[in-house]
Amino acid sequence: MASILILFAHPAFEHSRTQRALVAAASNLPGVTLHDLYEAYPTFHVDRRAEQALLRRHDIILFQHPLYWFSAPALLKQWQDVVLEHGWAYGEAGLQLRGKVALHAVSTSAAEFEPEHGNGPTCSVRQFLSPWETTAQLCGMRFLAPFVVHGFRVDTHPEQLREAAANYRALLEALRDGRVDLDKAAARPALNFDLGDFIRPPDDAA
């Protein structure tokens, strides 16, 4: 069974029904550690050694956050700058993250972008996360497509949010239990749909 570390970052968590649903879906799952960065570091003074120790103890690192101006909240960037130091996370002697899996679970305030209709950017959410993908590659990690929930302010209805939360929990369980085809999950644009295409049923687990 793989261990999963969720690095959760939301500066206004109490106002986000989408992130509350995702956090609830991830809570109390054996093998999953939920680490709220804004709760741990309200003054942005990230404890490098403590965070590195957490990373070492887990196989899968999942960054859960809203998408702010096509990027992650500020504390996640601070975390990245402090924790992923040369000689530890990357560089000739920086092998601590090598072989681990990285991915993001994000929420957006807009409906899914449809550039051909002129209602959004021409980039996908995965393209917005390309700096994180490059960082993961630099650290020798396997980067998977993101889990994305669109339109939490605009058009996410309660039943759609419940379905998204259920899919998120199913993804976490499958990652933990080794039932995800990592090649397929790395090649997809996102992991929030057609879960059966890259997740094996529990009775098919190796």
N, C-alpha and C positions, 0 to 999 in steps of 0.2 A: 504494500500500500504506500503510495507516494504521499508526502506531506506538502500541504499548500499554505503559503503565507499570503494573505490579502492585505496589501498596503492601501488602506482606505483614506482618501483625502477629499473632504468637502467642507469649505469654510462656513457654510450655512446649512448644515445637515438638517436642522429642524424644519426647514422650509421645502425640503425635497421629498415629495411623495415617492418618486421613482427610486431614489437611493435608499430611502427607508425600506421599501419593498425588497430591494436587492440585498440589503444588509440582513433583513429578517430571514431571507431565503438561505443566506450563507451561515447564519448563526446556528450554534449547537451541532455542527456537522463534525463527527470524529475525523481527525486528521487535518482539519482546517483551522488555521489561526487567523483571527480578524484583528488587525492592528490599526487603530484609528490615529492617524498622524496628527490631526489638528487637536485631538484630545491630549495626546502625549506631549506635543510641542506647541503650545499656544503662543510662545514667544519666538518660535522658529529656531530655537537653539537645539538642533538635532544632535543626539548622542551617537557619534559615529561608531564607537565600539559596540554599543548595545545593538544598533541596527545591523552591523556586520555579523554579530553573533546570531541574530535572528535569521539572517539570510543563509548562514552556514547550515542552520538546523533544518532548512526546508528545501524540497526538491523543485517546487513550482512557485514562482513569484508572480502574483497577480496584482496589478495596479488598478484599483477601482476608484473612479472619480467622474465628475461631470466634465464635459468638454467646454472649456472657457476660451472664447476667441480662438478656436481651432487648436487648443493646446490644453495642458493639464494645469490645475491650480498651482499657485506660486509655491506652496510648501513642498510639493512634489519635486519641483525644480531644485529647491534648496536641499531636499533630501538627496537628490541625485548628485549635486555638487559636493556635498559633505561626505557621503557614504562611499561612492564609487571612486575611490582614490587609486591613483597609479601605484602599481606594485601590489595591490590587493585585488582589485576587480579587473584590471587590464594591465598590459605591459608584459615584459618578459617573465616576471615573477608573479604577475597578477592572475592567479589561476583559481581563485576561490569560488567563482560563479560558473566556471566552465562545466558544460554538460547540463546545467539547469534549464528549465523551461520558463519563458516569460510571456505574459499576455496582459491585455487590458480589458476591463469591463467599464464601459463609459455610457453616460446618458447625455443627450443633447436637448437643447431647448426648441429645436426646429423639427419639423417633419423630415422624413428622409429626402435628401437632396435629389432633385431631378433637373440637372443642368439643361436638358433639352427643352424644358418648359420655362427656363429662365428664373427659377425660384431659389437658386443657391449656387454655391461655388462649384467649380468643375472638378474638385478633388473629392475623393472618398474619405471616410473617417480613417481608414487604414493609412491613406496617404498623409493625413494630418499627423499621424503617429510615426511617420518615417524617422524622425530623429531618435525616437525611443527604439525603433527597430535597429537602427544603425548602432546605437549604444549597446543593445543586447548582443549584436554580432561581434562588436569589439570585445565584449566580455566573454565571448565563447558560449553564449546562451542560444537556445532554440526559441525563436520568436513565432508565436502563433497569431492568427487573425484575432481581431477584437470581438468581444461580445458587446453589442450596441443596442441601446433602447432609445428610440427616436421620439421627439415631440412630447416631452413630459409636461410642457406648459400648454401645448396647443391641442393635440388630438389623441392623447393616450387615454383611452377609456378604462374603467376599472377592470373589465374582463381581460383587456389586452395587457394591462399591467400585471394581473395575476398570472397570465400565461408567460410573460417575460420572466417573472420571478421563478416560476416553476421550471422554465427552461434553464435559467441560471443555476439553480440548485442541481438539476440533472447534469449540467456540464461539469460542475464542481465534483459531483460524485463520480462521474466517468473519468475525469482527470485523476482523481485520487486513486481510483481502482484500476487504472491502466487500460481503460476501454476506449480511449480516444486514438484514432489513427492520426498520429502527429503530422505525417506528410500531407494528408488531406486538410488538416486543420491549419497548417502553415500556408497552404496555397489558396485558401478561400478568402473572399473579401471581408467576411464577418462570420461569427459563430452563433448568431442568434436565430437562425432559421435552418430548417432541414437538418435537425440534429442527427437523424437516423443515417444521414449520408456519411458521417465521420465518427459516430459513436456506436460501439457494439452493445447489444443487450447484455445485462448482467450475467446471464447463463453462458455467454460466449467469451467471458473474460479468460485470459490465459492463466 
